[in-house]
């Protein structure tokens, strides 16, 4: 006497596979990636109110292009070595 026929066995195995794969697909883990590290770093820093560091100055594209062009065209400054500097003796 057979307890489960082939159709019921197929349905049961399909349910087991679906439940197994459902445990692997967790969309919430992708959204929270790195939050634990950011939270830990933020908790280790204390900045009193009103004493936040100033913004870091940035360079725009025109200023960077000008600096690169000056480095390409201008003659380099002469190197000077002083006595006792880096072990160089004159």
Secondary structure, DSSP 8 states (H G I E B T S, - for coil): --SS-HHHHHHHHHHHHHHHHHHH--HHHHHTTTHHHHHHHHHH----TT----------HHHHHHHHHHHHHS--------TTBTTB--
